[in-house]
Amino acid sequence: MEGMTTASMTPDGSPAASPLATALRAIKAFAGAAVSVVVLGEYADKRKA
């Protein structure tokens, strides 16, 4: 574990995120992933044709 630092092992002291903020962040990540899959899927279809 040479690359591990204490900064990655300890919290930064910032207040915990609210459940609403956590849910919104998860929705944003899911939507971004879904859009990228659709865009990459359409790009792959065009390359095969």
Buried (B, 14 or more C-beta within 10 A) or exposed (E): EEEEEEEEEEEEEEEEEEEEEEEEEEEEEEEEEEEEEEEEEEEEEEEEE
